[in-house]
């Protein structure tokens, strides 16, 4: 049985707020990396700009490293789609997940602003703003964002399943590789969001909002569907099928920590 825990009884826990700060700080560093790797730099021989594979490698390794750095504190989500999936999948409580998403969004703005402030005006370009490519319908872009986020969050659920024996470095590296593959596949179509804050930070700093909704609704829906799909078809437990029960856990005094093997991305 999967329990949806509201989590209001943990609000006075230091670990609760420490985890939220870890997501905030992690997203600052993540967006600093994301927006930097997408920049073009001019020299005497022309422009130096990263290709899709290089961008995918940079972003994938950034997530793998940062998830390893903050995973023991917060689970290392660094992505609202992952956090929503963890709520729906019963791996974190509702309040914690909502505050994670708020912290991630604020951190993304700050990280993008840092890159903007440290980059010469001639090299800022779009600062890595995601956009649907010319010739691709917005509906197609939405579907692709939903599909590839589904793949990402499904993999996160699989590789972090408590019943699966995976070394911590293997977990984060595996997720980094999946993110690399998603970027190589999706950049030519939508710029590859699969993480609402990855798109939100640059959009705020550059004030660029065209078709921005697909980078929130698509990934969030994909993450939630992946959680439900994994729990119903792959979550092995004595009692099946999975039943969702909403409650505010009464024994929270014994659960003040927010870290578990299952939600450690």
N, C-alpha and C positions, 0 to 999 in steps of 0.2 A: 504493500500500500504506500502510495506517495502522499506525503502530508504537505500542504501549503501552509507554512508557518508565517503568521503576520509579523512577529518579531518585535512588537512594541515593548515587550518586557526587557529587552536587551539595551535599551537606549542609554542606560547609565553605565554601561560597560566600557572601560577604556579600550579594550580590544576591538569593540564595535567601531569606535571612531578612528582608531589607528588604522583599521582596514580601509575605511572610507578615504582617509588621507593618502594611503598607499595607492589607491586607484587614481586619485587626483594627481599625485606626483608622477606616477607611472605614465599617465596620459600626457602630461607636460613633455616628458622626455620622448614619448612615442611620436607625438606630432612634430616635435623638433626634428626628429629623424626623418619622418615621412615628408615633410615639406622641404627639407634640405636635399634629400636624394632626388627629388623631382626637378630641381633647378637646372638651368643651363648657364654655362660660364663661357665667356668669349676669351680667346687668346689669339696669338699671331697667326695660327693656322686655321682659325675658324671657331665654331662653337663646340663646346664640350657638353654633351647632354646624355643622360643615362637612357639606355634602351629599356624595353619592357622587362627583359630578364634581369638586368642590373637593378632596376627599381624593385622587382619582386624579391630579389636576394636581399637587398637592403632592408625592406620592410619586414620580410620574414625573419631575418636574423634579429632585427630590432625587437619584434614581439617575443621571439624565443628568449632573448637576453633579459628583457624587462619582466617577462612572466617568471623567469627564474629568480630575478632580483626581489620581486614583491609577492611572489606566489605564496610564500609561507606566512605572509601577513594577511592578504586579502583574497587569495585564490588566483590573483593575476588575471582577471578578466580583460580589462583594458578595452572593452567593447560592449556597448549597451545591448547588442544582439545576444552576446554570450550571457550577460547578466539577466536579461529577460528569460532566456532559455533556462537558466539555473533556477529562476523563480518558478516558472511553469513546471520544471522537472522536479521541484521539491528539494533542491540541493542547498538553497539559501532562503532566508526569510524575505518577505515582501518589502518591509521597510528598508532593510539592508540593500536589496537590489535596486530600489528606487533611488536611494541616496548614492549608490554606486554610479548610476546613470547621470545624476546631477553632477557629481564630482568629476566624472570622466569628461563631461561636456565642458565644464569650466576649465579643466586642465588642458583640453584640446585647444581652446581659444588662446590660452596663455602660451602654449607651445608654438602655435602658429604665429602669434604676435612676436615671439622671440626671434624666430627665423626672419620674419619681415623686418624687424628692427636691425638685424645684424647683416642684412643682405643689401648690396648696392641696388639702387632703383632700377638700373638697366638690366639686372639679372633676376628680378623678382618674378616677372611674367605673371602667371596666374597663381603662383604659390601652391601648385598642386591641387587646385580646385577640381573636383570631379565633375564631369559633364557628359551627357549623352552624345555620342559621336554623330556627325552629320550623316543622314541617310538611315539612321536607326530610330524607329518609333519609340516614343516615351514608354509606351506599354511594354515594348520588348525590353527596354532597359530595366524597367521595374521587375519584369519576370526574371531577367538574368541576375539582378541583385538578390532577389528572393532565393533563386535556385542555388547560387554559389554560397550564400550565407547559410542556407540549409546544409550544404555539404560541410562547411566549416564547423558549424555548431554540432552537427551529428558526430563529426570526428572528435571534437572536444569531449562530448559525452562518452564516446567509446573509449578514448585513451585515458580518461580520468576516472573511469568506473572503478569503484573500490574493489571489485572482484577481479580486476585485471592487474597482474603484476608488471608494473612498468617503472623503470628507474626514473627519478625526477628529471635528469637531463634528457632522457629519451622522450619524456612527455612534452617538454617545451620545444625540443628540437623537432619532434614530429609535427607539432602544431605550426611551427615556423615553416616547415616544408610545405604543408597544406596551403598556408597563406601565400607562399611563393608561387605555387602552381595556380592558385586562384587569380593572382595578379597577372601572371603571364597569359592566362586565358582571357581575362576580363578587361584588361586595360584597353585593348583596341575598341571595345564596345562602349563601356561606361566610365572608363578611367579607374574602375575597380574601387568601389566603396567597401562593401561587405562589413562595414563598421561605421555606424552613423556619426560618431565623433570624428573619425578620420575625414569625413566630408564636411562636418559642421565647423570645425576650427578654421580651415582656410576660407570657407564661405563667409563667416563672420568678419574675418580680417579684411578680405577683399570685397566684401559687400556684393557677393555674387550668388544669386539664389535661383537661377534658372533650373527648373525641374528638380529642385533640391529635395522635394518630398519623397522621391523614389529612393533616396539614400537613407531615409528613416523608415518608411513604411515597409519597403521591400526587405531589408535586413531584419527588422524587428519581427515581421511575420515569419520570415524564414527561420529565425532562431527559435521562435515559439513552436512552430510546426516540427522542427527537428527534435526538440525536447519531447513533445508528445509522441512522435514516431518512435524515438528510441525507447521511451518508457513502456510503450504498448507492445513493441515487437522484440526488443532486445534486453529489457530489464528482467532478469530472472529472479523470481522470489517465490516463496511458498504459496502466497495468495495471488492468484491471477484471475482476471485481468487487473491491471493497475486501477486503483480507485483513488480519486482525488478528494482529500478531506481538508477543509480550511479550518484552522484553529490558531489560537495564540498559546504557544506551549506553556503549560503550567510549571514545568520543571526547569525553567530557564536559568535558575541559579546555578545549576550544574552544567549549563551550556553557554556560559558567558563568552567563550572564545568563538570566533567566527570562522576558524580555519578547519577544514576537513580534507581528507584525502580525495574525496569525490569532487569538491569544487576547486581544487588546486589546479589551475590551468598552467 
